[in-house]
Amino acid sequence: MFVFQKYLWKFFCVWFVIGLILVGFSLLPPWLEWANTVFLFASGLYASCYLWNVLPKGRFIIPFIFFGSIAIESIGTHTGLLFGEYSYEADFGLMFLGVPITMGPAWLSVMGASLAFSKLFSFRHRTVILVPLFAVWLDLAIDPVAANVKSYWIWADGGFYYDIPSQNFLGWYLTALLFAILISRFEQKPTMMELERNNQYLFLMLHILFGFTAFISGLYGVLAVGVSSSICYLFLKKIRTEP
């Protein structure tokens, strides 16, 4: 398992650098759109390795997040009640319940990365308190790029933040809160600290990818959101290493 995780992380890092260039500068040709799916599944799989390690008695949560997120997204897509009204525009490949199946690994990436990033703090109930907030923090970078730059989905209504409905961020918070409450009941200390560290990097890398793409497209507020995560990480690491 350890060897698999090491090679998976190396593969993901290489894929990330390639994606940063191709997606950031809009160089991704139509015939290579499947690379986005590979990125999401690779990041989701690596985040699942971390969840597998910290949830030895709650590993059922991994498929629950995968299929549960798809079910929640399906309800949201068909009713507009949770996230607001939107429709998928891009060809995401295989669909399930009217939702791209890639939403499953995407949510695993968000939850695994947010959980690992929350471990930089040390207070009770940090999982329930911080993980949903960190998930929304990620979406503040993801949604403007996905909707306004890449047109992966289109919102029926607007909002104050890059024309995205505020309801969407509430929906993200509630969805992540549901998963975080479940995780908090079963989580234990990781036995492989490398997984936790790399998933903290994953949190930063997602911000870098979408922040850089936003910067190229002139969405400087999204860049600020991405940069803030790196500043937060460096500040917390400095505090933790000081005597």
ABEGO torsion letter per residue (X at the ends): XAAAAAAAAAAAAAAAAAAAAAAAAGABBAAAAAAAAAAAAAAAAAAAAAAAAABAAAAAAAAAAAAAAAAAAAAAAAAGAAAEBBBBABBAEBBBGGBBAAAAAAAAAAAAAAAAAAAABBBBGAAAAAAAAAAAAAAAAAAAAAAAAAGABBBABBBABGGBBAAAAAAAAAAAAAAAAAAAAABBBBABAAAAAAAAAAAAAAAAAAAAAAAAAGBAAAAAAAAAAAAAAAAAAAAAABX
